[in-house]
């Protein structure tokens, strides 16, 4: 019976330019149209390992499958059968009007991040991370962009090491009564090495090479 249905389908397909399932008038632009108001089209479902195994026998360009595990979703091969490149069709981006958002994980870039640079351009939704310390502390690259507040009642030392990335910057605030001494190789216009007093604000800027500038409300 199944063989008969397949033969009849081929005969039908050969007699007409289009084939319709659930419709006797398939769209002229479609070779195959499946029409239904209460059912969907179910394509092959498989695991990531099973999808990747398809390449062993050759994955056709445009091949579409649904992956059920790992990062589940629709995957399509956008390359050739000899060097398949599976691209996930699903997107974790949400769009509302002209705004898009992404909350499923981290966003990273290895190239240039560009955008508007006019006087009306702005970057919003970012806030400095405020970290509190109460004892001697050594700056790390993870402190980039942070505000570091010292709450110590007695003097402490903040060490500025070599190897910080170019463009590194952070702000140090003496919130406690204890004066903060900066240790390391850096430039300072007046040769000062300590915060001036309680509530002093000092910036640490790395301009590349050996040019690390420590400046602000400082004294000795």
Beta strands, then each sheet from edge to edge (+ up, - down):
strand 1: 19-21
strand 2: 32-34
strand 3: 45-46
strand 4: 64-67
strand 5: 73-77
strand 6: 86-88
strand 7: 93-96
strand 8: 99-102
strand 9: 130-133
strand 10: 137-138
strand 11: 147-150
strand 12: 156-160
strand 13: 169-174
strand 14: 180-184
strand 15: 194-195
strand 16: 201-206
strand 17: 212-216
strand 18: 218-219
sheet 1: 1+ 2+
sheet 2: 3+ 4+ 5- 6+
sheet 3: 7+ 8-
sheet 4: 9+ 11+ 13+ 16- 17+
sheet 5: 10+ 12+ 14+
sheet 6: 15+ 18-
end
